Every structure is written in structure tokens, then in C-alpha cells.
């Protein structure tokens, strides 16, 4: 597996991975999967900020995950804080893809001069994401209870944080 900057050619695979999580998971609070044009616009917006938008590719050349860092909030006082997102193809979850992607996002955000990286994890039952972030040094900062409602279920948000630089 290699982790590399995502390209326009990766968009269909990235969109399919994300659509799976939108339609079957609770890690994202989106309820309708965005199309290719929207996914392209999102990648380009992240890249325009100088932040990492990465793809994981297996030995056969298939995109098996993606991750990126985006702005945590748009107000200027938050300018040194970003937020990560990590999505892995369902057939390779638990095989280190997310860890490799998140480690590369951490380094990319640090290299871009950000001081804090925040994880806003959908669903307090999302043990995989919580464990991934914990393994890479994120600290739990609290949770917001019942702030999302998706597919008939109330969802919490778990907040975690990693200091990238003092």
C-alpha cells in the first residue's frame, strides 16, 4: 500500500468509498452522498489551503481509502487549527489503511504550519475511529450528546485533539 496525494482520477473511487459511509455508517452526518462534482470541489478546496488530501492505493492500484485535513472553523482565530477526516473501503477496514492515512495527514498538517488537529468523530459507538485517533496520540476532549439524527437514531459526536506544535 502507498499513501499519496489524491488526484482527479481518484475521485470516482473516493466518491464510492464516501458514499458507502454516508449510506451505511454513522461516522459522517451527511445523509445523501455527494456526487463526483462536489467531491472534486471539496478536494480542490482542501488543496487550495495547502492542506493534505490523500489517497491510499493497494498493490493492484485500487484506491482503498482517503483522508484529508480541512479547516476546523472558518473564523480567523481558528487559522492554526484543522480537522481530519479518514474513510476506508469497507473490505479493508482494520488492516492499517486508516492508520497510514491519518499518520500522513498529521505530518501534512504539521508541515503546513498548523498547531492543532481536531477529530470530530461521528457516533460515540465508532470504536474504530476513536481507537485509531487514540493510537496516533489524540486526546479525548469530550462529547456532544444527541446532536445528530440519522436513519432513525440519535448520534453523539466525540471530540479529540492532537497538538501538532507547541
C-alpha positions in Angstrom: 0.0 0.0 0.0 1.1 3.5 -0.7 -0.3 6.8 0.6 0.0 9.7 -1.9 -1.8 12.9 -2.8 -5.2 12.2 -4.3 -5.7 13.2 -7.9 -8.7 13.9 -10.1 -8.5 10.3 -11.4 -9.1 9.1 -7.9 -12.4 10.9 -7.5 -14.7 8.1 -8.6 -13.2 5.7 -6.1 -13.1 8.3 -3.3 -16.8 9.1 -4.0 -17.7 5.4 -3.9 -15.9 4.9 -0.5 -17.5 8.0 0.9 -21.0 7.1 -0.4 -20.7 3.8 1.4 -20.1 5.5 4.7 -22.8 8.0 4.1 -25.3 5.3 3.3 -24.3 2.6 5.8 -22.4 4.3 8.6 -22.7 7.0 11.2 -19.2 8.4 11.0 -20.4 11.2 8.7 -23.6 13.0 9.4 -24.3 13.5 5.7 -27.4 11.6 4.7 -27.2 11.9 0.9 -23.9 11.0 -0.7 -22.4 13.9 -2.8 -21.7 13.4 -6.4 -18.4 13.5 -8.3 -18.5 17.2 -8.9 -19.0 18.0 -5.3 -16.2 15.6 -4.2 -13.9 17.2 -6.7 -14.7 20.7 -5.4 -14.1 19.5 -1.8 -10.7 18.1 -2.8 -9.7 21.2 -4.6 -10.8 23.4 -1.7 -8.5 21.5 0.7 -5.6 21.6 -1.7 -6.1 25.4 -2.2 -5.4 25.8 1.5 -2.1 23.8 1.3 -3.6 21.0 3.4 -3.2 17.3 2.6 -5.9 15.4 0.7 -4.5 11.8 0.4 -5.4 8.5 -1.2 -4.3 5.0 -0.1 -3.6 2.7 -3.0 -3.1 -1.0 -2.8 -0.6 -3.0 -4.8 -3.1 -3.6 -7.6 -3.5 0.2 -8.0 -7.0 0.4 -6.4 -7.8 3.3 -4.1 -8.8 1.8 -0.8 -9.1 4.9 1.4 -8.7 8.6 1.6 -8.1 11.2 4.2 -7.6 14.9 4.4 -7.3 17.9 6.8 -9.7 20.8 6.4 -10.3 24.0 8.3 -11.8 23.3 11.8 -13.8 26.6 11.5 -13.6 29.5 9.1 -13.3 32.4 11.5 -9.7 33.8 11.6 -8.9 33.0 15.2 -9.1 29.3 14.2 -6.5 29.7 11.4 -3.9 27.4 13.1 -6.4 24.6 13.8 -7.6 22.0 11.3 -9.8 18.9 11.4 -9.1 15.5 9.9 -11.4 13.1 8.0 -10.5 9.5 7.3 -12.5 7.0 5.2 -11.5 3.4 4.3 -13.1 1.0 1.9 -15.2 -1.5 3.9 -13.4 -4.6 2.7 -10.0 -3.4 4.1 -11.1 -1.8 7.4 -8.9 -2.9 10.3 -5.9 -3.6 8.1 -3.9 -0.4 8.8 -5.1 1.7 5.9 -6.7 4.3 8.2 -3.6 4.5 10.4 -1.3 5.1 7.4 -3.6 7.7 6.1 -4.1 9.6 9.3 -0.3 9.5 10.1 0.3 11.1 6.7 -2.4 13.7 7.3 -0.8 14.6 10.7 2.5 15.1 9.1 1.0 17.1 6.2 -0.9 19.4 8.6 2.2 19.9 10.8 4.3 20.7 7.7 1.7 23.2 6.6 2.2 25.1 9.9 -0.9 24.1 11.8 -0.7 23.8 15.6 -3.8 21.7 16.4 -5.5 18.9 14.7 -9.1 18.1 15.8 -11.1 15.0 15.2 -14.9 15.4 15.2 -15.9 11.7 15.3 -19.5 10.9 14.4 -21.1 8.3 16.7 -19.7 7.6 20.2 -20.0 3.9 19.3 -17.5 4.4 16.5 -14.8 2.4 18.3 -12.6 2.0 15.2 -12.2 5.8 14.6 -11.8 6.5 18.3 -9.2 3.8 18.6 -7.4 5.0 15.5 -7.1 8.5 16.8 -6.0 7.3 20.3 -3.3 5.2 18.7 -1.9 8.2 17.0 -1.8 10.4 20.1 -5.1 12.2 20.0 -6.6 13.0 23.4 -10.3 12.8 24.2 -11.7 16.3 24.8 -15.4 15.5 25.4 -18.5 14.7 23.5 -21.7 16.3 22.3 -24.7 14.2 23.1 -27.6 13.6 20.6 -26.5 16.3 18.2 -27.2 14.3 15.1 -30.2 12.3 13.9 -29.6 9.8 11.1 -31.5 6.8 9.9 -33.8 6.9 13.0 -31.0 7.1 15.5 -29.7 10.0 17.7 -25.9 10.3 17.4 -23.2 11.8 19.6 -20.0 13.5 18.5 -16.7 12.6 20.1 -14.1 15.4 20.1 -10.4 14.5 20.1 -7.4 16.7 19.7 -3.7 16.4 18.8 -1.2 19.1 19.4 0.9 19.4 16.3 3.3 22.0 17.6 3.7 23.9 20.8 
